[in-house]
Amino acid sequence: MQLSLSANPRLQSLGWEQRKADARTRQADARPNPQLSIGVESAAGASAGSEATLSVGQLLELGGKRDARVALARAEGRVALLD
């Protein structure tokens, strides 16, 4: 039995399929990254110099989007393991 497992690439890949499914579920469960933007403007001919703008943004997921994304990733993982 051990020889069959070690010599059959299809059987060896089953462990990797489970890991890939787990990784997809973790990725789906991750919250979006915050965004940081920096802008510098220089008015030509103005004696005042330049103006800098800094903004921070965070996407707020509403309406169960994250839960739906995780449920889909879990379902796809179960299907992948059945193949």
SVG drawing of the C-alpha trace seen along z (x, -y; Angstrom):
<svg xmlns="http://www.w3.org/2000/svg" viewBox="-27 -84 34 86">
<polyline fill="none" stroke="black" stroke-width="0.4" points="0.0,0.0 2.8,-2.4 4.5,-1.7 1.2,-2.5 1.0,-5.8 4.6,-6.8 4.6,-5.8 1.2,-7.3 1.4,-11.0 -2.4,-11.3 -2.6,-9.9 0.3,-12.1 -1.5,-15.2 -4.5,-14.7 -2.8,-16.3 -1.9,-19.3 -5.5,-19.7 -6.6,-19.9 -3.9,-22.5 -5.0,-24.5 -8.6,-24.4 -7.7,-25.6 -5.5,-28.4 -8.4,-29.6 -10.7,-29.6 -8.2,-31.6 -7.8,-34.1 -11.5,-34.5 -11.8,-35.2 -9.2,-37.9 -10.4,-41.5 -9.4,-44.0 -6.2,-45.9 -6.4,-49.6 -5.2,-52.1 -2.9,-55.0 -2.6,-57.8 -0.2,-60.7 -0.3,-63.5 1.8,-66.5 0.7,-69.4 2.8,-72.4 1.0,-75.4 3.2,-76.9 4.0,-80.5 2.6,-80.4 5.0,-81.8 3.3,-79.7 5.0,-76.5 3.3,-73.1 0.4,-71.4 0.4,-67.9 -2.6,-65.6 -2.7,-62.5 -5.7,-60.1 -6.4,-56.8 -9.2,-54.5 -10.7,-51.2 -13.3,-49.2 -16.3,-48.2 -18.0,-45.1 -21.7,-45.1 -24.6,-42.8 -22.8,-39.5 -20.4,-39.7 -17.5,-38.3 -19.5,-35.5 -20.8,-34.6 -17.2,-34.7 -16.0,-32.3 -19.0,-30.0 -18.2,-29.8 -14.6,-29.1 -15.5,-26.3 -18.0,-24.8 -15.4,-25.0 -12.9,-23.2 -15.3,-20.4 -15.9,-20.0 -12.2,-20.0 -11.6,-17.2 -14.4,-15.1 -12.7,-15.2"/>
</svg>
